[in-house]
């Protein structure tokens, strides 16, 4: 029974040999690296039809989270000013315009990250 169990692991499983051209090899290695998987794991996932998710998606999600946090902080400052909070008494109109410009720039950055994600 122990020998049966040992034979069903990947280490003792069957190995497939697939001839590829040099440019195909480079593309496979590049794609595997982009997903954060080993070449064997990448080819196994693609071969059995699993969806291969790239680490680039995770990086872009982190970018979105950072930009979203920036928008939240800037929005909080604007909200303080709109409620006439005493902490914002020293805010000049130029400061508010700069804050609004930063919010707009951050929204543009958010749109750019979303576009990169959609385009793949």
Protein Blocks (a to p, Z undefined) as FASTA:
>chain_A
ZZmmmmmpmklmccddddddfklmmmmmmmmmmnopafklmmmmmmnopacddfklmmmm
mmmmmmmmmmmmmmmmmmmmmnopaklmmpcfklmmmmmmmmmmmmmmmmmmmmmmmnZZ
